[in-house]
Amino acid sequence: MNQHQLMKKLSIKTDSKIVFLVMDGLGDIPHPKYDYMTPLEKSNHPNLDKIAEDGVCGFTIPILPGITPGSGPAHLSLFGYDPLQIEIGRGLLDTLGIDFDFSSLDMASRGNFATADSNGVIIDRRAGRISTDECIRLCEMLSKIKINGVEIFVKPVKEHRFSVIFRGQNLNDKLTDSDPQKEGLKPLKVQALDSASKSTADMVNLFFEKAEEVLKSEKKANMVLLRGFSKMIDIEKYQDLYKLNPLAIATYPMYRGLAKLVGMEVAKTGDTIESEFKTLEENFKNYDYFFMHIKKTDSYGEDGNFESKAKVIEEVDKCIPILMKLNPDVIVVTGDHSTPALMSGHSWHPVPTIIYSKICRKDLVKKFNETECLRGGLGNMSAQYLMPLGMANAGKLIKFGA
Amino acid sequence: MNQHQLMKKLSIKTDSKIVFLVMDGLGDIPHPKYDYMTPLEKSNHPNLDKIAEDGVCGFTIPILPGITPGSGPAHLSLFGYDPLQIEIGRGLLDTLGIDFDFSSLDMASRGNFATADSNGVIIDRRAGRISTDECIRLCEMLSKIKINGVEIFVKPVKEHRFSVIFRGQNLNDKLTDSDPQKEGLKPLKVQALDSASKSTADMVNLFFEKAEEVLKSEKKANMVLLRGFSKMIDIEKYQDLYKLNPLAIATYPMYRGLAKLVGMEVAKTGDTIESEFKTLEENFKNYDYFFMHIKKTDSYGEDGNFESKAKVIEEVDKCIPILMKLNPDVIVVTGDHSTPALMSGHSWHPVPTIIYSKICRKDLVKKFNETECLRGGLGNMSAQYLMPLGMANAGKLIKFGA
């Protein structure tokens, strides 16, 4: 029996409530410009420290030691799924964030509007970053394309970016991209990488021909480029796996999409961290699991902006009293991976983590940071264990065996 | 996807350089005669301590908790392969160290020259430990044996020890030994343990008959004993798996053989620890991965010689400045397993380990020993993760998923 099967067998419905507070890219490494401290070490966060003091701390490893994850696999792991078994294609991941009801027949891809010259050579892969309004108008035009045996949905994302979802029987996603990823080249014909994907490749290439015709009189966006063709994955939902009624609170589309993928409802929320906590407060009585996603720790990490990353942590800390007042049975504070400011990118470094409940076995950790977590009771463990531990601390798992 | 497939998918070629410094049998347990300290604790090694201080430390578990490994599986694990999936037979392991170009058709075995009386009863399993020169002469004689459908290579090892490699189609190695491991007995007929190995057993028994004929006028070495029949294993090489160009520096044949098995080139080097470091220096610019193997920590551990084991560690420490001057991007200091002097043998105890790079997340460990490593950032982890972590710290792994 694997972890997934164990969860399905042992999980029960109870009234207790679990909050996962995920600060994206939270983990960091010592920075020479900041006294060899990390943003968690350099910032002031008395409320998070109190949760750490009352909880059990340590580190989570998103995938395996040494493996730097993208957001997709990292979140699957946080949600208790095995990211080495379930692969979310790029097109699907990007498309998850748009307001769209996916079916199991869908194949998604990410699209760019581009500018081509009179010979069909790409001269601007982003079509001069057209406005989102322009993108909406163009997507409506492309939505009218008809191809036998397949439904086509063209959905704006932002500026020159959009998604195409093809819905039909027997679609297969082993396809090359049409986007050559370089200017000065013509777009590529999509090719099938296996025989089962051959007819899908033909269908997608037909879509390009029709799109070219539709866009031919556009000045900037006279071409589309598609990449990351990926079919909907078949994944067991939180409701069935954990018997949970989950709510996601996230400001960024991709994370809302990841949450939907595992069966979470997605709350309407504002753009600020405080509004996310307010949304938690408003919805607290109606759900029993909450995934709260804070994006900007990662964004500033990616920018190499140590100080702003530290400030986001302080901003989260100021909102913690809203969370504590709700008195959830279990609080998990973690990140999906590390994004060290010094590296300006995701990394493999284990992520500082707290599990708090009245029955967790608290350790000697008094503050929430990378150095203190070294003496935590969780040690270095797979992020996939956070859901079982969260469920256990919430009294939602029965005994295994007699 | 498993770790092996992940490494193959994510590894990229870069200019960065990784050094694995492996002190065989390094780990130890407190010794009552030496203030309940270990050789690492009792010895003076300021240079290793400095690497520990600047790196991230902890313990590696060679196979699984409680499992005492031989050198073969322990090294497979260090090299990032799963030793529970890949089994290296004893004959192959012993034969790996001789200067021989193995093919996938080969089946190896380890041989002893022995002395039999006129009834064919073994009276000396080691033929009076004949000289290596004698061994060479006898091996040349045996090399002339011809058997239909198989090529036979008889290669001297040392004193009474040699290797036989049978090369042919459809050889199978599920065979019993001919060596009864005791004097006063006749050698055993080799028997097939499965039906596929039946014809190979007949062939090997024919080889014995012919060897008896060849050696009949020898005074001491008038018989051969063979054991550990094992076929060449099929293992993906460092070049394909990690895109590395690896060099092995080792004084003992078996470790050179293990390194060859995973695709490493083997450097010519001297017998001393200093000569191994000099060899590293001379070859540093031409490779991007270096496996340095120090044997004597293990040898003295096996002898129960605590003080000499401690001295070997000090001797390694004196050479560390040669390594540091080369400024490798990643240094891993570890052992393949523990060989506690108090136990005079290999053990299962986790092995003190350092991973050093500019982007490792250093911990509070200031000295390199078993007690200090307890508070290291690596915790207790599988030795199989050293290669992924080494690769990650060297910037040789791309992100997994989007």
Interface residues (C-beta under 8 A of the other chain):
Chain A: I29 P30 I63 L64 P65 G66 I67 T68 P69 G70 S71 G72 P73 A74 P83 L84 Q85 E87 I88 R90 L93 D94 G228 P340 L342 M343 H346 S347 W348 H349 P350 E370 T371 L374 R375 G379 N380
Chain B: M1 N2 Q3 L6 L10 I359 C360 R361 K362 D363 L364 R375 G377 L378 G379 N380 M381 Y385 M387 P388 L389 G390 M391 A392 N393 L397 I398 K399 F400 G401 A402
